[in-house]
Every structure is written in structure tokens, then in C-alpha cells.
Amino acid sequence: MTDETIYGHEDTLKMLDALFREEGEWWDQFYADKNKGIPFFKDQPDENLVEYFDTGCITPGKTLELGCGGGRNAVYLAKQGCSVDAADISRAAIDWGTDRAATHQVKVNFSCCSIFELELEPASYDLIYDSGCLHHIYPHRRASYLELVDRMLKPGGYFGLTCFAAGSMGAEITDWEVYRQRSMRGGLGYTEEKLKTIFSGLELIRFRRMRETAPGEELFGEAFLWTALFRKKAV
Ligand SMILES: C[S@@+](CC[C@H](N)C(=O)[O-])C[C@H]1O[C@@H](n2cnc3c(N)ncnc32)[C@H](O)[C@@H]1O
């Protein structure tokens, strides 16, 4: 509970959060019906993530997934031999992920919380992965997101991202407009230039559109998403 006094930066962020919908409850409703035909509800990993492992670009290690949803990528990572921590703000999503991990007989350490509340060991992750969470993060939290990725990655660790490609998916409004409208209108579209600028503190390894996968491929692939792989510079 807050007394609505702003003492510091974190209080400002919380005040801005409170202008918007309650994220956890909204996503719980979203996940209530698992059979509603949402493409990323299928138990299939991202095609780009599979490519990183199949080509040896990424090897198994300690992994953190941000906004893991129903756990399809977390389960894939665990199957590759990674030790996996995975967080999501929605209880329904975490319950789904827990069931899936049990079905696949793999271990995933799930946390039901906002990624900004995670208490993890700094500089301990070989890979941080985000499939579709960043475009739902409010602009005032973007700096915290960057700081989280930078703080948690080992030197030389990788950060993988899939995100709405502006022009194909997502709201094309400025950050300031999000606050005028008090809405991100279902998620922000990002241009290539904007993403590369936001993550310019990391080394860019791969950047392309997600490949649209064919039915029966058992991989998730939608062409309206960017896929990006960055690396934290080794000291
Ligand atoms: C588009 S869904 C993608 C889910 C999953 N990554 C997948 O691709 O199957 C975005 C997810 O981000 C989660 N999310 C949004 N904001 C979050 C936050 N601040 N902390 C943790 N999870 C968050 C939502 O609950 C939702 O599960």
C-alpha cells in the first residue's frame, strides 16, 4: 500500500503504473480459455530460438525467460539442457507453464511476479530471453528493463528478443501518446531503428523478421515479429 507520496524514482514509476490497467488480472483473463486459437498458445518454441541452438550460436547454460506465458520456450530451453528460471505476472500463465513442464518431465523454476520484482543473482545468466513481453512494457519501465537485462547477464551472455514489428503489428504511437491515451492499445510496434537504438549498449549478433512457419512444422513463427539476438560485451 502506498500513501501516494513520491519520495524517489521507484515511487514515480509506481505512480505511472497505476495510471494503467492491472496487468496480472488482465493477463489472467487472457489465459482463461486456452483453446481460443491464439498462435502462441500452441506448445511450440520460437523458430529463431531453435535456430540459435541448432546452429550452435547458443549453447545450454543458465537461462532466464521474461514474460514466459504458458512456458512453451522455457520448456524447450529446459529440454536443451539449460537450467531455466522463468517469470510471468499472470498466475494463470505460470500454472499453465508448471503443468507443461510436468508433462514434458523437465524442471523449470517459475516465478509469478512482475519482472521488475525478480530477486535473482546478478551477472549469473548465459541467456535472457523475451518472446513478446517487451512490447507490453510501459515506456516508463523501459530503462528498468534495460537495467535488468544488463545486471543479470554474465559478461558475454546473450539476450534474445521477439517483438512486434511496427507497420505489421502493434500500436504506432509515440511514448508520450501512451500517457495521453493511458493505453498502449494492445502493445507497441517497434521499428528496427528504435530497437537497435534501445539495445545499443549490447553487441548486435542477429536481427531479422521471424520466419512464418508452415503448419506441421511444430515451431512458432509469425512474420509480424522482429527477432533479435544481442550479446553483453565480455570484459
Ligand atoms: C504476448 S505474451 C507472451 C507469452 C510467452 N512469452 C509466449 O510467447 O508464449 C506476453 C506475456 O508477458 C507477460 N507480462 C507482461 N508484463 C509483464 C511484467 N511486467 N512482468 C512479467 N510478465 C509480464 C504477460 O503476462 C504475458 O504472459
The ligand as a Gaussian input file, in Angstrom:
#p B3LYP/6-31G(d) Opt

LIG

0 1
 C        2.371000     -11.866000     -25.606000
 S        2.504000     -12.741000     -24.100000
 C        3.855000     -13.838000     -24.497000
 C        3.942000     -15.033000     -23.599000
 C        5.102000     -16.010000     -23.891000
 N        6.387000     -15.335000     -23.860000
 C        4.919000     -16.694000     -25.219000
 O        5.487000     -16.182000     -26.206000
 O        4.229000     -17.696000     -25.277000
 C        3.266000     -11.572000     -23.010000
 C        3.467000     -12.099000     -21.603000
 O        4.164000     -11.120000     -20.843000
 C        3.641000     -11.142000     -19.523000
 N        3.960000      -9.846000     -18.893000
 C        3.573000      -8.613000     -19.273000
 N        4.098000      -7.679000     -18.455000
 C        4.855000      -8.350000     -17.536000
 C        5.664000      -7.967000     -16.435000
 N        5.805000      -6.682000     -16.092000
 N        6.289000      -8.921000     -15.727000
 C        6.154000     -10.230000     -16.049000
 N        5.395000     -10.661000     -17.086000
 C        4.767000      -9.740000     -17.822000
 C        2.156000     -11.411000     -19.704000
 O        1.529000     -11.929000     -18.554000
 C        2.168000     -12.394000     -20.867000
 O        2.191000     -13.727000     -20.418000

